[in-house]
Every structure is written in structure tokens, then in C-alpha cells.
């Protein structure tokens, strides 16, 4: 009796081995580096925000220890330890907290840029004052006109005689209204 050779269908579809289901070494390293990057973002967060997060106590203590460590090598090794602890933690709530903090910073920066833009436009001409009143009807128009007038007067003065106070006061007023 001759053994029949395996058909070409069997060669194309070999039985799945457990090794095929595992992620590759490259994928595991990438996931590990991503968790370590998340750990670095957590370390950058203020302590009061870290305390509000639902995370393992050992991870929180490792982050606090990282902040106390001063040597470069000690910080590098502590960050690797934080990355290792991150593998046991659920990263999604931590990612969301980091993203919320970064989004808050971006919104603050945009608000400052918007206030700066309005200040420049209001000092430059009266048509900006009309647009401001249309967009911000709740603002105290009399105070705004007074601040704009003082800022224009300050800008017209010689550089040695400028105080900059009116310029700053106008910025504060605009920032409060936005």
C-alpha cells in the first residue's frame, strides 16, 4: 500500500498553530513603547489630576517616585518600570484623561490667541468694535471703549513713555468676555 500524498488544499490551509494567534515581537514591542509613552504623559500630569484617576496604587506610587528621582539613569529605569506596570493596567481611562488634559491646554491656547487677535483688531480700527458688539452683546461697551481709547493712546506715545498697562487691561477684559 502506498500512502497518498497530501492534497494541495492541505498545503494551502495548514492547521493553525498557537504561534499564529500571538502578536509578533515587533507588535509586542510597539505596544510596550506605546504604554511607556502613555506613562510619560501621565508623569507630566499634575499630582492633583493623578489622584483623581482610577489606577493601581503601585502605578501611582511609581509615578510619584519618578517625579522625586533626579538622576537621568534613575529616571530612565523608573520609566521602564512604569511601562511594565502599565501592561497590567487598563490603559483606556488613562489615555482619555491624558487626552482631556491636552485638549484643555489646546483650548486655553486658542482662547489666548483669540483674545490677542481681538485686542490687535480693536486697537487698529473702529469696525472691529462694531463686530465685537455684535458677537458679544453682554459685554460692557462703555468700559471696552474706554480701554480701547487708553490702549490707542498708549500705542501712539513714544516707546520710552509707554506703560503698557492699558494694553494689558484691554487683554484681560477681552479674555474675561471670551
C-alpha positions, 0 to 999 in steps of 0.5 A: 500500500502506498500512502497518498500524498497530501492534497494541495488544499492541505498545503494551502490551509495548514492547521493553525498553530498557537504561534499564529494567534500571538502578536509578533515581537515587533507588535509586542514591542510597539505596544510596550513603547506605546504604554511607556509613552502613555506613562510619560504623559501621565508623569507630566500630569499634575499630582492633583489630576493623578489622584483623581484617576482610577489606577493601581496604587503601585502605578501611582506610587511609581509615578510619584517616585519618578517625579522625586528621582533626579538622576537621568539613569534613575529616571530612565529605569523608573520609566521602564518600570512604569511601562511594565506596570502599565501592561497590567493596567487598563490603559483606556481611562488613562489615555482619555484623561491624558487626552482631556488634559491636552485638549484643555491646554489646546483650548486655553491656547486658542482662547489666548490667541483669540483674545490677542487677535481681538485686542490687535483688531480693536486697537487698529480700527473702529469696525472691529468694535462694531463686530465685537458688539455684535458677537458679544452683546453682554459685554460692557461697551462703555468700559471696552471703549474706554480701554480701547481709547487708553490702549490707542493712546498708549500705542501712539506715545513714544516707546520710552513713555509707554506703560503698557498697562492699558494694553494689558487691561484691554487683554484681560477684559477681552479674555474675561468676555471670551 
